[in-house]
Amino acid sequence: MPWINESCKNCGICINKCPENAIEVKNNKLVINQDKCTKCGKCLSLCPVQAIRPNSENPSLRKNKNRRG
């Protein structure tokens, strides 16, 4: 699943382009609702600052993976 990193400028371009309406504003930040996201990847190419990244680049998931292993 994609995620939104700290470089997000809250421009909102991705909100209107997500076909599943999975990108939402919570606590004044854009987040991807993982229950709605279908992993289509459209948001990854839309972000002008490349703040939407694949899960493989999510540092919090790498930390959790290392703890389990």
Contact map, one row per residue, 1 for C-alpha under 8 A:
111000000000000000000000000000000100111000000000000001100000000000000
111100000000000000000000000000010000001010010000000111100000000000000
111110000000000000000000000000110000000000000000000111100100000000000
011111010000000000000000000001110000000000000000001110000000000000000
001111110000000000000000000000000000000000000000001110000000000000000
000111110000000000000000000000000000000000000000001000000000000000000
000011111000000000000000000000000000000000000000111000000000000000000
000111111110000000000000000001000000000000000000111100000000000000000
000000111110000000000000000000000000000000000000100000000000000000000
000000011111000000000000000011000000000000000000000000000000000000000
000000011111100000000000000000000000000000000000000000000000000000000
000000000111111100000000000001000000000000000000000000000000000000000
000000000011111110000000000000000000000000000110000000000000000000000
000000000001111111000010000000000000000000100110000000000000000000000
000000000001111111001111000000000000000000000000000000000000000000000
000000000001111111001000000000000000000000000000000000000000000000000
000000000000111111100000000000000000000001100000000000000000000000000
000000000000011111111110000000000000000001100000000000000000000000000
000000000000000011111100000000000000000000000000000000000000000000000
000000000000000001111100000000000001110000000000000000000000000000000
000000000000001101111111000000000001100000000000000000000000000000000
000000000000001001111111000000011111100000000000000000000000000000000
000000000000011001001111100001111000000000000000000000000000000000000
000000000000001000001111110001111000000000000000000000000000000000000
000000000000000000000011111111100000000000000000000000000000000000000
000000000000000000000001111111100000000000000000000000000000000000000
000000000000000000000000111110000000000000000000000000000000000000000
000000000000000000000000111111000000000000000000000000000000000000000
000000000100000000000000111111100000000000000000000000000000000000000
000100010101000000000011110111110000000000000000000000000000000000000
001100000000000000000011110011111000000000000000000000000000000000000
011100000000000000000111000001111100100000000000000000000000000000000
000000000000000000000111000000111111100000000000000000000000000000000
100000000000000000000100000000011111100000000000000000000000000000000
000000000000000000000100000000001111100000000000000000000000000000000
000000000000000000011100000000001111110000000000000000000000000000000
100000000000000000011100000000011111111100000000000000000000000000000
100000000000000000010000000000000001111100000000000000000000000000000
110000000000000000000000000000000000111110000000000000000000000000000
000000000000000000000000000000000000111111000000000000000000000000000
010000000000000000000000000000000000001111111000000000000000000000000
000000000000000011000000000000000000000111111100000000000000000000000
000000000000010011000000000000000000000011111110000100000000000000000
010000000000000000000000000000000000000011111110010111000000000000000
000000000000000000000000000000000000000011111110010000000000000000000
000000000000110000000000000000000000000001111111010000000000000000000
000000000000110000000000000000000000000000111111111100000000000000000
000000000000000000000000000000000000000000000111111000000000000000000
000000111000000000000000000000000000000000000011111000000000000000000
000000110000000000000000000000000000000000011111111110000000000000000
000111110000000000000000000000000000000000000011111110000000000000000
011110010000000000000000000000000000000000110010011111000000000000000
011110000000000000000000000000000000000000010000011111101100000000000
111000000000000000000000000000000000000000010000000111111100000000000
111000000000000000000000000000000000000000000000000011111100100000000
000000000000000000000000000000000000000000000000000001111100110000000
000000000000000000000000000000000000000000000000000011111110000000000
001000000000000000000000000000000000000000000000000011111111110000000
000000000000000000000000000000000000000000000000000000001111111000000
000000000000000000000000000000000000000000000000000000000111111100000
000000000000000000000000000000000000000000000000000000110111111110000
000000000000000000000000000000000000000000000000000000010111111111000
000000000000000000000000000000000000000000000000000000000011111111100
000000000000000000000000000000000000000000000000000000000001111111110
000000000000000000000000000000000000000000000000000000000000111111111
000000000000000000000000000000000000000000000000000000000000011111111
000000000000000000000000000000000000000000000000000000000000001111111
000000000000000000000000000000000000000000000000000000000000000111111
000000000000000000000000000000000000000000000000000000000000000011111
